[in-house]
Amino acid sequence: MLINEELITERLFGNDLLRDQINFMAVTIGIIQKANPLAEKFMLQMDPNAIEISIPRLIAFKTIQHMRNILDSKE
């Protein structure tokens, strides 16, 4: 069932990279939701602070962390 869902997701999003980017965004937004229970409410209301500031900054931070983990694993 999981394999079928992966195939459907890949077809909807077009390619592996786009699917990975959306998964990365989902994980990042999940971190925000766990850190602040009210975050989901603000995101659903399209609060400018959450949408324009908090989420992009956290995504940038998580991207740098991810890049650092890749570099560390290569060493």
Kinemage of the C-alpha trace (Angstrom):
@kinemage 1
@onewidth
@group {chain A} dominant
@subgroup {mainchain}
@vectorlist {calphas} color= white
{ca met a 1} P 0.000 0.000 0.000
{ca leu a 2} L 2.855 2.376 0.848
{ca ile a 3} L 4.571 1.659 -2.466
{ca asn a 4} L 1.360 2.445 -4.336
{ca glu a 5} L 0.988 5.720 -2.431
{ca glu a 6} L 4.586 6.630 -3.291
{ca leu a 7} L 3.925 5.939 -6.977
{ca ile a 8} L 0.755 8.026 -6.945
{ca thr a 9} L 2.555 10.857 -5.155
{ca glu a 10} L 5.411 10.774 -7.632
{ca arg a 11} L 3.015 10.905 -10.578
{ca leu a 12} L 1.111 13.830 -9.064
{ca phe a 13} L 4.222 15.842 -8.278
{ca gly a 14} L 6.045 15.002 -11.484
{ca asn a 15} L 9.414 13.812 -10.207
{ca asp a 16} L 11.426 12.629 -7.213
{ca leu a 17} L 12.928 16.041 -6.483
{ca leu a 18} L 9.589 17.808 -6.211
{ca arg a 19} L 8.244 15.024 -4.013
{ca asp a 20} L 11.306 15.280 -1.765
{ca gln a 21} L 10.904 19.046 -1.514
{ca ile a 22} L 7.270 18.707 -0.492
{ca asn a 23} L 8.162 16.027 2.060
{ca phe a 24} L 10.855 18.345 3.437
{ca met a 25} L 8.308 21.176 3.730
{ca ala a 26} L 5.856 18.846 5.476
{ca val a 27} L 8.498 17.835 8.035
{ca thr a 28} L 9.434 21.466 8.615
{ca ile a 29} L 5.826 22.534 9.102
{ca gly a 30} L 5.386 19.586 11.473
{ca ile a 31} L 8.246 20.954 13.579
{ca ile a 32} L 6.471 24.303 13.802
{ca gln a 33} L 3.235 22.603 14.841
{ca lys a 34} L 4.966 20.613 17.577
{ca ala a 35} L 6.782 23.687 18.892
{ca asn a 36} L 3.632 25.788 19.139
{ca pro a 37} L 0.157 24.247 19.388
{ca leu a 38} L -1.401 27.473 18.056
{ca ala a 39} L 0.781 27.416 14.937
{ca glu a 40} L -1.687 25.366 12.911
{ca lys a 41} L -4.403 27.946 13.577
{ca phe a 42} L -2.138 30.764 12.386
{ca met a 43} L -1.049 28.832 9.306
{ca leu a 44} L -4.641 28.035 8.373
{ca gln a 45} L -5.543 31.720 8.742
{ca met a 46} L -2.586 32.560 6.464
{ca asp a 47} L -1.109 34.744 9.212
{ca pro a 48} L 1.602 36.892 7.571
{ca asn a 49} L 4.026 36.280 10.444
{ca ala a 50} L 3.754 32.519 10.054
{ca ile a 51} L 3.601 32.388 6.256
{ca glu a 52} L 6.096 35.116 5.342
{ca ile a 53} L 8.576 35.007 8.227
{ca ser a 54} L 8.499 31.917 10.460
{ca ile a 55} L 8.111 29.158 7.875
{ca pro a 56} L 10.686 30.491 5.359
{ca arg a 57} L 13.245 31.065 8.134
{ca leu a 58} L 12.756 27.597 9.559
{ca ile a 59} L 12.966 26.038 6.109
{ca ala a 60} L 16.240 27.879 5.486
{ca phe a 61} L 17.542 26.718 8.870
{ca lys a 62} L 16.509 23.089 8.262
{ca thr a 63} L 18.082 23.235 4.774
{ca ile a 64} L 21.402 24.339 6.254
{ca gln a 65} L 21.148 21.604 8.903
{ca his a 66} L 20.445 19.037 6.198
{ca met a 67} L 23.407 20.235 4.130
{ca arg a 68} L 25.624 20.084 7.222
{ca asn a 69} L 24.535 16.509 7.940
{ca ile a 70} L 25.426 15.516 4.372
{ca leu a 71} L 28.868 17.132 4.668
{ca asp a 72} L 29.458 15.487 8.056
{ca ser a 73} L 28.497 12.072 6.700
{ca lys a 74} L 30.970 12.454 3.811
{ca glu a 75} L 33.843 13.097 6.228
